[in-house]
Amino acid sequence: MASASGFPASFYGEPGVLGLLANGISAFLVLLQNFHGARTGVPAEGVENILAGVHLILIGGVCQLVAGLISFRKYDHLSGTSFVGYAALWGSYGATRIFLGANQQSPNLFNESTSINNTIQDLFTDTSINKTDIPMFIKESAIAGLVPYILLSFLLAFCSATVNYIMPFVFGAITLTLIFEAIGLVAGWALVVSGVLELLILLFAIYGSSALLIKGLAQRYVLKGFGNPLFNVLLLGTTNASSSQSLGQEKKKNTKYAEPMALGFFCDTVSPFIFAFYAFNYFPSVSVAAIWITINSAAQLLSSYYAYLRQDCYHATKFGLHCVFWLVKTWEEHVVSVTIGRTEAGEVRHAMVGNWFFVSAALVFCIASLHKDTLELVHNSFFVLVTISTISQIPIERYYIFFGVTCSLFTLLSYYGTFARLINTIAEKSLIPVGPQPVSTESLQKYLSYLKRSKINESEDKGAQLSDALFYLSNGVAALSAIHSIQPGLAFFDLTVPWVLIPGAIIQAYVSRLQVQGGQRFGSVIPSFYVAIWATWSWFRFAGHRLQISTESANGFAAGAIAFLVINAFLILVAAYNNLVLLALTTIMEVIIVCFLLSALGRLPYQLEVAMLAVFAIICLYGMLASLVNSIFSKTLIPVGPSLIKNKKKKESETTYPCFIANSRETSGLLKIAKSLENNGVCGIPTDTVYALAASCKNPSAIEKIYSIKDRPAEKPVCICISSVEQLVAAKPPFSPLLWEFMRNVYPGGISCIVPKCEWLLKLGVGPAYDRVGTRDSIMIRVPDHTTTAHLCEFTGPLAITSANPSGEADSTHHDMVINRLGHKIDGVLCDGESNELVASTVVNCLKIDEGTISILREGCVPALKVRQIFERVKSNML
């Protein structure tokens, strides 16, 4: 369904409507339980809590998660971070309600001091605890989980006041509600106060979602609350020039998705906070807290994913590393809580070495962050301390104290990092101090390039794939953790399962998904295959005593190992086409699989397996360092070795394309494209934003072909592209002085203006395509800030353009993407390398500009705030 101006309303969906309603409905569900308990004197229990928990997970968790994901894609930093963070909160709280309902039959389950004291003593002394006899300390775990969310919710309420004055009330009411919900777990009177606050959340959420919904339909703010902040974010500080340089550099190449750094720091506040409570014995069983940390880690994995989408290898790998660490430690402590007790765990852990890979990886990030700001370096340094505090060889009497202290310090730093990243991304300036670069980018590159061989061909120096570092990280942790003594106890096997299964299988499945996203032909094959290997290894070698694997089953694993050997041999051949590091990795894996085969046959060569797993982990550490550094700087600073097998047919295949290509730096190439457009052709061309499909306005049938090429819905109009404002002046359109002045201030550039459509288009040269471009009453005009595109328009006249991607898919940011996706459907591509932006232009509706208003229909490469600032300046100058 098209809006009044002819553009589909789906372009302007407001995820804030879904996010606010999810918070309001979730609060309403808890309100009903609290008021019912206060009125009847009978608190909710059993099935009531279970059903409430399920609804909280589905509404507050899943629905709000969707709102957060859409907000990230709309370049909304605050809403993306807030909705994903609150989704983790409601999901965790819902899971806690389910646990509470499922375990309320036991009267001594919670706060009885004698039970707690006895259980703590048992955890340190009794090595044969039955997990069914251990209280899960649900209320204590819930309090530990709620406290960090209270602090973060207050932070979100404060930050949202710099954007509008509805969200501060919603988030502020949530903050107060969480405080009284936490108190209500030990004092019932607080739940009544919590219920009143939850009613306020519902009312604020209904009003806020109504305001956004009406704004989306009317394309202007009707109800007050959005569009104006409570106070200007610039009041929080002045721009720090020394720390804003790297921020500006990062923004220049990443503008399509909101920045996920604040969400990553948000999650790094919650997980260590809960662990600090656990380490200091506030609750000795981590069973329920494990759910809170797991859900929070899933949110952190989302921050890694959006960093990957922003082509940010550093944060994609960093948040992936932290997610792996918190998950592994959580489920290791869960095993300690429910099966073996802390005393025996202290003895068993002495044989575990997997944590040393985390220490090494954390040190790698300290090196990689030397050219970032000081906050980033200090944050990575404190994470090194956290990993050191969990080294298995630390005596048990000091282990948890050291861990609790480092988690507390890391929480404080992460909390500040959340505030700084969120405010600085909202303001798009470095207002909150994050410190200068410890080492300049040029100096760091110089130091790191000492390892580089001078023989490397610079023309092939393209860095590494974004997800390679995370691939090496997950395999390295799994391999080093799989090392064990000749006769380990069963408790060792229990503790090792999460160390191998989580990074080797679960996180590596995520890596495989990233490799598929990257579009590499064999990119996802190796991680997908290694998922199967490490999962099988965990089940057979470490969980076999729990699964009671028989001799016949072991023979089945032996047969599977033979299949693994054959498949990995093929992967060795694939790796030979890539680099020496990957080739060495797959070759060593072949020997490791042989060891697995022999272990299934009862003939394990122990020393050989330990040596191969250690070598495999060392290769992974080097591969992680090289991939991370090379991807950050987009060049090979740390060598990974050449491919052993050269593709001789590569050059021949490069000259074969589904359509003809032309070089944008050659006049002859420009003329070829112009001639093709004159001859009713459709071509891919570069612009100042992303690549576009172009057809001459002299050929209406070519414009119609664009719709079939893209599978574009007929109700979505295409715009016209001209070379300059002077070309528009020559057509003498009846524009007001205000519109002319506004267009002169935004053209040329990444802004598209929707203006009234009438006969002046014929003078512009649109001619026969008058009915094929724009809507009945309006037309969108682009004047790209791109020399090649401007010259092309001078040759051909006005062009009808739209983004060069199949409808509904991501924009094309390189001519190779246009060729691969649409080359078989179009006539030619004007090749200009990578585009300047990763997102399309910002669309501004100027149809009511004479009334003193404009509306942003799509926020693109130019922020909406900047567009409004330009308009207000132009309007004030015209008065």
N, C-alpha and C positions, 0 to 999 in steps of 0.2 A: 504494500500500500504506500503510495507516494504522499508526501506532505503537500501543503498548499503551494509551495514553491517548486514542486516537481521532483524533489530529491527524496529518496527512500528514508523513511523514519528509522529504519534499522541502523543507519549510519550513526544515529545520535542516541543510542540506547544509554541509559543512566544506570550503571551497576550500583550506584549509591542507593537506589530504591530497594533493590534486593538485599543489600547489606544492612541497611537500617531496619527494614522489616524483619530480617532474620534475628537481629538483636532484640527487637521489640517483642516478637513472638516467643523467643526463648525466655526472656525475662518474664513474660506473662505465664508461661508454663510453670516456672519456679514460684511465681506469685500465688498461683492457685493452690499449690501444695502448702506454701507457708501460711496462707490465710485459713485454709481448711484445718491445718494442724492447730492454729491459734484458736479457732472457733470451737472445735470439738475436743481439744486437748489430746487428740490422738495423732501423733506425727505419722507421716507417710512411711510405709514400710512394705517390704516384699515386692509383689507385682507392681504396685503403684510406682515405686522407685525405678523399677526396671523399665516400665513403659515411659516414664518421664525421661529416663536416660536415653532411650532410643530416639525419642522425639528431639531431645537436645542435640544429639549427634546429627540427625538428618536435617534439622532446620538451622540450628545455630552453627553446626559444623559444616555440613556439605553445602547447603545453600549459600552460606556466607563465604565459603571457600570459592564458589563460582563467582560471586561478586568481586572477591579479591583478585582472582585471575583476570577477569575482564578489566578491572581497574588498572592492573599492570599493563595491559595491552592498550589502554587509553592514555598512558603516560601520566597517571595520577599516583604520585608517590605516596601521599598520605593515605588515601583510601586503600590502595593495594596493600600497604604494610598493616593498616588497622584491621581490615576485614580478614586477611589471612591470619593475623595474630589472634583476633577474637574467635575465628573459626577453630583454632587450636585450643583456645580456652574452653569454649562450649563443648567441643568434642571430648576434651579431657574430663570436664565436669560431668558430662553425660555418662562417660564410661565409669566414673566414680559412683554415680547414682546406681548404675547397673550392679557394680560390685556390692554396694551397700544393700540393695534389695535382695541380692542373691545370698547374702551372708548374715541377714538379720535374725536368723533363727537361733544363733549362738548368743546367749545373754552376756557372756564374758568376752566379747570380741574386741571391745574398743578400749575405753579409757581406764579400766580397772588397774590401779597402780601395781597391785601384786602380780597381776598377769604380765604387765609390761616388764617389771623387774625380773621375774622368773624367766621370761622369754629372752631378754637380753643376756642373762647369765647363760642360758642354754645355748644361745648362738655362739658363745665363746668357748663353751666347754663340751657340749654334747655333739658328737660327730655322727650320730645316727638318728637325727631328728626326722620324724615323719612330717612331711609337708602339710598334712591335713590337720596337725596339731598346732600349727603356727598361726597366730592371729596376723592378719594382713595390715593392721593399723591403718584402716581406711580413712578415718577422720584425720589422723595425724598427717597422712600423706596428702590429703586434700588441702589442709592448711598450708603445708609446705609448697604446694602447687599454686595456691591462690595468692600468696604473698607477693611473689614476683610479678604476677599479672596485675595486682593492685598498683604496684609501682609503675609498671609500664603503661597501664591504663591512664594513670594520672599524667604521664608524659604525653600520651596521645591526645588527651583532652587539652593540654597546654598547647601543643603544636597545632592542633586543629583550629585553635582560636586565631591563628595567623591566616586562615583560609576562609572561614565562614563563622557564623555564630549560631549554628544549629548543632553541628557535631560536638562542640565543647560541652553542651548541655547533655547530649546523649552519652558521650564518653565519660563525662564527670559523674553522671548518675550511675553508670556502670561501675566506676571506681568505688563510690560509696557503697553500692550494693555488694560488691565483692568483699569489702571490709566487714560488713555485718553478716554476710554469709559465712565468712571465716569464723567470726565470733559465735555465730549461731551453731556451729558444729560442737561447741562446748557449753553454750548458754542459750537456751531456747528462746528467751525474750528477744534476742537480736533478730530473729527471723521475722518478727512483726515489722520492725523498722525496715528490714530488707524488703519486705513485701510492698511497703509504701514506696520505696525507691524504685522498685521494679515497675510499679504502676507509672511512675514518672518516665522511666525509660520507654515504656510503651507509648505514652502520649507524645513524647518528643520524637520518637521514631516514626509515628504515624504522620505527624506534621511535616517532618523532614522529608520522608518518602513522597508525601503528597506534593510538596514544593518541587522536588526534583522531577516527579512524573509530569506535573503540569508544565514545567519548564521544557521537558523533552517534547511535549506535544505542541506547545505554543511557540517554542524556539525563543523564549525570552522569560525572564524571571517575573512571575506574577505574584507569588507569595514571598514575603521577605524571609531572609535567613541565609540565603546563598548569594554569592557574588561579591559580598563585602565582608572583610574580616573584622573580628573584635578589635584587633590592633595590628599595625603594620609589622611584618616580620623583620623589616630593616631596623626596627627599634632595638632588636636583640644584640646588635653589634655592628661594627664596620668591617668592610671587606678586608681580609688578611691577604695581602698580595703574595706573600711568600708561600702560602698554602693553597692559594686558589689556582696556581698554574697547572698542577696536575689535574685538578677538577675540571678546568676548562678543556684540557687536552682529551680527557676521557669523554666529555660531553660531545666533543666535535664529531666523534665517530659513532656515538650511541644515542640515538634520539627516538627510536621506535617504541621502546618499552620503558616503563618507569624503572628507576634505579632500585635494585633489591638489596643494597648494602644495609639500609636501616633494618630490614627484615632479618638479615643474617645476624646483625648485632642483637636484635630483639631476641632471637632464639638462643644466642649465646649468653643471654641474661637469665633465661628461665632454667635451662638444663643444669648449669653449675650451681644455681641457687638451691634447687631441689637436692642435688648431690651433697651440698654443704650441710643441709639439715640431716641427711642420712649419715654422713660421715661423723657428725657430732652426736649421733645416737638419739636424735629426736624421735625417729622411728627406725627400729632395727631390721624391719623387713621391707624390701623395695618392691614387692609384688605390685601394689597399686601405683606407686610412684613411677614404675617402669612404663605404665601406660601414658602418663603425663609426658615423660621424656621422649617416648617413642613418637607420640603425635607431634610434639614440638620439633623433633628431629625431621619429621616428614615435612613440616613447614620450612625448615632450614634447607631441605633438599630442593624445595620450590625456589628458594632464593638462589641456590646454585643453578637451577635450570634457567631462570630469567637472566642471570648473569651470562650464561652461555648464549642465550638468544641475543644478548647485547654485544656479542663477540668479546666478552670480557673473561679471558681464560683465568686470570688471577683469582677473581672472586668466585668463579664457578668451581675452581679446584679447592680454594680455601674453605668455602662453606660445605663442600662435599667432604673434605677431610674432617671438619668438625662434626658433621652429621655422623660419619662412620665412627668416630671416637666415642661420642655420647651413646650411640646405639650399642656398641660393643661393651662399653663399661656398664651400661644399664643392665643388659641381659646376663653379663658375667655376675654382677652383684645379685641378680635375681636367682641365679643358680646357687650362689653362696647362701642366700636367705632361705631357700626352700629345700635344699638338699644336704649341704655339708657343714655349714656353720663357718664362722670366721676363723677359728683356730686352725682347723684342718686346711681351710683355704690358704692361710698364711704359709703352711708347710708345702702345699701342692704348688703354689705360685712360684716358688723358687726355681722350678724347672721350666717356666714359661718365659719366652723371649720375644713374643710378638710385639710387646709394647715399645721395644727399642726402635721399631720402624716408625711408630708415631713420633717418637722423640726426634728421629732423623728428619722426618717429613716436616715437622714443626720448625726445625732449624733451617731447612730449605726455604720455607716461607719467610723467615727472618731475612735471608739473603735477598729473596725476590722482592721484598717490600722496602729495601733500602732507598729506592728512588720514589717511594710513595711518601705520604706525610708521616709525621712523627707518631701520631695516634696509631696508625696502622702497624708501624714497627713495634711500638710498645705492646699493642694488643697481641701480636704474634709472639713477642718475647714472653709475655705472661702465659700464653698457651703452651710454650715450651716448658714452663714451670709446672703447669697442670699435668702435662704428659710425664715429666720426670717424677712427680709425686705419685704416679701410679705404676712406677717400675716394680715389677714383681719381686725383686730381690730385697726390697725395703722390709725390715722387720715389722710384723703385724701390729705391735704396740705403737709404732710410729706411723704406720702406713695411713691409717684413716685420719689421724690428726693433721699430717702433712697435706693430705688430699683435701680435707675440709678447709684448711687455711688458703690454699691456692685457689680453690673454687670460689671462695668468698672474695678474694682479690680480683679474680677474673670476672666475677659478676659485676663488681663496682665499675671496672673499666668498660665492660660491655654495655652497661647502662648509660654511661657517659657517651660511648660511641653511638648508641641508638639515637640519643638526643642530637648529637652533633651531625650525624649523617642525615637525619630526617629534616632538621631545620635548614641545613645547607642545601639539600636537594629541593626543598620547597622554595627557598629564596633564589636558587640557582646561583648562589654566591657563597663564599666561605665566611660566614658570619660567626659561627661558633669555632673557637680556636682548635685546630687539629695539628698545629705545628708545621714547620717547614720540611722540605725534603732533606733527610740526613745526608744523602749522596745524590749528586745530580745524575740525570738519566744518561748523559754522555759519559760521565766517569764510570758509572756502573757497567755500561756496555763495554767500555774499554777494558775494565778489569776482567769481566766474564769472557771476553773474546780471546784471552790468552790461551785458552784451550783449543781455539779454533785453528784448523790447519789452513795455511795460506793457499793451498791448492784447490779449495772449494770454489766451485764456479758460482760467482755472484749472481749470474742470471737465473740460477736455479735456487737462489737463497730465499726461500719463501716461509721459513719458520716451520711450525708444527701445527697439527690439527688441534682444535680447542679442547677436545675431550681426551687427548692422549695422556696427559698428566694424571688424570683421575683413573684411567685404565691401569697405568703402572702402579699407582697408589693402592688400589684395591687388591691387585694381585700380589704386591709386595707384603701387605699386612697378612693376607691369607697364607702365603708361603712361609713366612717367618714364624707365624703362629702354629703352623702344622708340625714344626720340629719338636720332638719329644725324646725322652730317655728310652733306654732299651726296654725297661719294664715299668712303665708309668702305672699309677693306680687308676681306679675307675673315676675317682674324683677329678683327676687331671683331664680325663676325656670329657667329663661333663662341663668343666670350665672352658675347654678349648672349642667346643661346638660354636658358640657365638663368635669367637675370634676368627674362625675360618668361614662359617656359613654367611655371616652378615656382609663382610667386605667382598668375599670371593664370589658369592652368588647373588645376594640381594642388591648390593650397590653396583655390582658389575652388570646386572641387568639394566640398571639405570644408565650406565655408561654405554651399553649396547644401543639403548634408545637414542642417546645423543649422537652416536655414530650414524645411525639411520637418518637422523635429522640432518647430519652433515652432508649426506648424499654421496658418500664414498662407496664405490662398487663393492669392495670387500671389507669396508670399515667395520661393520657390525658382526662379521663372521667370527673373528677371533674372540672378542669378549663374550659373544653368545655361547660359543663352544666352551670357553673357560668357566662360564656359569655352571654348565653341566658337570664339568670336571670337579670343581670345588664342592658343589652340592653333593655329588656322589661320594667324594672323599669324606665329607663330614658325616654322612649317613653311615658309611661302612666302617671307617677307621675310628671315629670318635663316638658315634651314637649307636654303634652296633650292639653294645651290651644292653642298651635300653630297648632296642628294636628286636633283640633276641634273634639275630641273623643266624640261620642254620648253615651247615656245610653245603647243602644244595644251593642255598642263596648265594654263598660265597663263590661258588662256581659260576653263577649268573653274573656276579660282579666281574669275575675274571674274563668272561666273554665280552662284557661291556668294555673292559679295559683294552681288549684287542681292537675293538671298533674305534676306541679313542685314539689308539696308536695310528691307525690308518688315516683317520681324519686329520690328526695333527701333522702327519707327514705331508698332506696336501697344504696345510697352513704354513709349513716351513717353506714350501715352494712359493706361496703367496708372499711371505715375509721377505724372500730373496729379491722380490721386485721393489721392496720398500727401503729398508735401511738395515745396517748391521746390528743395531741394538734389538730391533724386533726379531731379526733372524736368530740372534743368540738366545733370546727369550723363548722362542718356539722350539729351538733345538734342545735346550735344557728341559723344557716341558716334556719333550719326548722321552727323555731318560726318567723323569719323575713318574710318568705314566707307566713305564716299565717297572719301576719300583712298586707302584700300586698293583700292577698285575701280579708281581711276585708275592706281595703281601696277601692277595686274595688266594694265592696257592699255598700260603703258609711258609714261604721262603724269602722273607723280607731281608734284603741287604741293608741293614740299618745304617752303617757308616756311609754308604753311597747315597742313601736317601737324604740324610742330614746334610751332606756336602752339597748335593744338588739343590735342595731347598734353600740353603744359605746363599749359594751362587745366584739362584733365581731371584732372591730378595735383593741382592746387591745390584743386579742388572736393573731391577725395577726401580730402585732408588736413583740410579744414574739416569734411567729413562725418564723418571718423573722430573728430575732437575732439568734435564735438557729440554724436554717438551714444554715445561712451564716457562722457562726463560726464553726459549725460541719463539713460543707463541705470544708472550707478552710483548716482545720487541719486534715480532713479525720478521725475524731474520735468524739465520743459524749462527748463534754465538757459541753454543756448546755443541760440538759435532756428535752426530748419531751414526755417521758412516754412510757411504754411498750404497746404492743397490748393487747386488752382485750380478743380477741378471738385467740386462738392458733390453728394453722393448724396441726392437729394430723397426717395427712397423709403426712406431709412434709418430714419426714425422709424416709418413704417408697418410695416416688416419687424421692427422691434424689438418690436412688440406682438403678433407672431404666434409662438406657441411650440407645440411638439408636445404639451405638457402644461400644466396651469395652474401658475402660480407665485405664491408668497406671500412677503411681506416679513417677515423675522424680527423687525423692530423694531415691527411692528404686531400688536396683540392679535388683530385680525380675521384676519390671515394665519395666526397660530398656530392659531386655532380652525378655519380651513378645512383645514389639514393634519391636525389631530386628527380632524375629521369624516371626512376621506377615509380615514384609517387605521381608523376605527371601521367604515367601510363596505367592508371587505375590500380596501382599496387598499394600494399600495406607493409610498412617497414617498422622495425624497432629502432628507436633513436634515443640518445642520451639527453637528459635535461639536468637542471641544477639540483634536482632531488633524485628520483629514481628513474629507471628506464621507462619509456612510453611507447605505445603503438601509435603510429601516425598514418593518416590518410589525407590526401589533398581535398580541400573543400570544393574543388572543381569537379570532383568525382563522387557523387552521392552513393553510387553502388559500392565504392571502396569503403565508405563509412559503414555501410550495412555489413560488409564483410568483417569488420572489427567485432561486431556483436556475435557472429558465428564463431570467429576465431577464439574469442574469450569465453564463449558460453555466457555472455553477459545478458541479464534480463533486459527486456525492451524498455522498461520504465526508467532505467538508469541512463540519464543523458551523458553525452560526451561534451567536452569543452573545446574551445578553439585556442590555438597557440599563435601568437604573433611575435614579431621581432623586437618591437619597441613601442613605447607610448606614442611616439611621433606617427607611427603607422596608424594608430587608432585616431589620432587627431585629424589626420587627413580625411577620415570617413565622416567627420563632423557629427558625432552622435550628440543627442540633446541631453548631455549630462550637466548636472549642477556644478557650480564652482567648487563646492565642498567635495564632491565625488572626484572631480579632476585632481584636486590637490591631494586627496588621499591616495589616489592611484599613482601619482608621481612620487609619493613617499614610499610606496611599497613595491613599485616596479622599477627595474627588474628584480625578481627574487622569488622565494618559495611560498608565495601567497597567490591564491586564485580568488578573483572577485566575481561575484554574481551581480550582474547589472541588467537593466531593462533591455528587452530585445525588440527591435523594430527595423524599419527599412534601411537604417544606416549600415546594417551588416552587408547589404548588397554592395554599397560603395567600398566596403572593406575588402571585397573580393570573395565573400562566402558564396554568393551566387546560387547555383543549383542545390547546394547543401543546406539552404536556409531552414528547411523543415527537418533536417536530419541531426542538427546540433542543438543543444540546449532544450528547453521546454517551450511551451507555446508563448510564454511571456518573459522568459529570462534566459540569459546565456552566461556561462562561466568563461572568463578570459584568463589566460596564462601568458606571462611575459617572462620566460626563464632567464635567470642570470647565468647564461651559458653561451659562450661565443659560437660554438659549433651549431647549436640549435638556432640561434639568431640568424646566422648566415644561411642556414637551410631554409628558414622562413622567407628570407629575402629572395631566394631562388624560386620558391614554390608558391608564395603567397600564404594566407592563413591555412593552418593545419588543424584537423580534428584529431585530438589526442586523448588517450586514456592510459592508465598504467599497464605495462607489458607483463601481465601475469594472468593465468586462468582465473576466472571470476571466483572470489572467495579465498584465494590463496595469497601467500606472502608476496610482497613486491619484489621485482627483479632489481638487484643492486650491482649486477655485472653483466656484460654482454653475453658471457657464457651461459648465464641463467636464461636469457631470452632465447638463445639458440637452442638450448637443450629442451626448453619447455614448449616453445612455440615455433621453432625454426621450420618444422615440417608444414606449418600452416601459413607462413608469411613469405614475402618475396625477398626481403633482405634485412640486414642488421648493420647499423652504423656503430662500429666498435670503438669504445672510448674508455675501456677498463672499468675500474670500480667507480660507482657513483659517489657523489659527494655526501649524500645522506642515505640513511637506511629507512626513511619514511617519506611519504608523499607530501604534497604541499598542504598548507593550511587553507581551508575554504572559508571565505568571509562573505556573508550575505549583505550586499549593499543596497538592496531594493528599498529600504526605508531610511537611507542615510540622510535624506533631506529632512526627516523628522528628528534627526539627532541621534539615531541609534543604528548600530550594526550588530550582527549576531555571528558567532563562530559556529559553523555547521560541522566542521571537522578540524580538530587540532592536529597539525602535522609537524613539519620541521621547524616552523616558527611558533614559539609558544603563544597561546591565546593572550596571556598577560601583556606580551610585547606588542601584539597587534592593537589591543585596546589602548595601550599607552601612546602608540603612534596616532591613533584616531583622536584621542583626547587632545594631544598636542596640536594636530592639524585643526581641529575644531576651535580650540582656543585662539589660534593664530588668525582664524578667519573672522573672529568677532571684532 
